Amino acid sequence: MTRQETVIKITKITRIVGEMKSQLDLDDEIEFEALDSSWMNIGAMVNAVSMTVLTPSP
């Protein structure tokens, strides 16, 4: 994964978590239907970023 792809994934993760936190702060519950559909892939995005960051570059 390129640096640009990594930054984009981190930005998406941050946005999704921010939306969830905002909903929790306002309503004390999360309405998943109101979130961007990419929230379902957040686990895969976190794994991809983790592998990229933790893998030493040649």
Secondary structure as the mmCIF struct_conf table of DSSP 4:
data_model
#
loop_
_struct_conf.conf_type_id
_struct_conf.id
_struct_conf.beg_label_comp_id
_struct_conf.beg_label_asym_id
_struct_conf.beg_label_seq_id
_struct_conf.end_label_comp_id
_struct_conf.end_label_asym_id
_struct_conf.end_label_seq_id
HELX_RH_AL_P HELX_RH_AL_P1 ARG A 3 ASP A 27
BEND BEND1 ASP A 28 GLU A 29
HELX_RH_3T_P HELX_RH_3T_P1 PHE A 32 ALA A 34
BEND BEND2 LEU A 35 LEU A 35
HELX_RH_3T_P HELX_RH_3T_P2 SER A 37 ASN A 41
HELX_RH_AL_P HELX_RH_AL_P2 ILE A 42 LEU A 54
BEND BEND3 THR A 55 THR A 55
HELX_LH_PP_P HELX_LH_PP_P1 PRO A 56 SER A 57
#
